[in-house]
Amino acid sequence: MNDEKTIPDDMDSTREVTLALRAARGGDPVAVNTAFQIVYEDMRALAHARFGRQVAGSTLGATAIVHEAYLKLAGHGDMSWEDRQHFVAVASTAMRQVLVDHARRHLSLKRGGGAPHVALTEADLAAGEQARELVELDDALAQLSARDEQLARLVELRYFGGLTIEETAQALAVSEATVKRNWRKARMFLHRELVGNEDASGAT
């Protein structure tokens, strides 16, 4: 998890999305699709950068992640997003759910799941490790959320949503200084949780 800017700062795109979302709130059923199309490439680039490899041993690629996330958003029926930052923030939650669901299914199949035993290849092992790390991150975020929901939300926005410090501050309605301070706190907590998991697994 680094501080690099992932989603480009495109003022024209931001304005177009905001206008489309306002139209959606006004009752235009097509407007949310317009907004999604505008940010689709940004979200796909984010998904590719974060999760470009084959996810959880399946054919789930960056495009599929974004597509499944969109289906979650469309199925929810809530078009009350205020602006581009809010839209991408909600999409980040959907992408997290898609990724973790696939990872958990992969680990379940790996443990048995009624499938016949086959020899593991290096790709299988890599996919299994990736799925395990993703599930552990999700579990650690759940622990963080129980302690401080806003810190967990910040990580979700930064890591799964790819929002910048400035965009995260706007989405959470806090100062950039607060985002920077809480980002450090959240990463320290997650590091302790994840390193602890590695030590425990290595001891078994």
Buried (B, 14 or more C-beta within 10 A) or exposed (E): EEEEEBBEEBEEBBEBBBBBBBBBEEEBEEBBBBBBEBBBEBBBBBBBEBBEEBBBBBEBBBEBBBBBBBEBBBEEEEBEBBBBBBBBBBBBBBBBBBBBBBBBBBBEBBEEEEEEEEEEEEEBEEBBEBBBBBBBBBBBBEEBBEEBEEBBBBBBBBBBBBBBBEBBBBBBEBEBEBBBEBBEBBBEBBEEBBEEBEEEEEEE
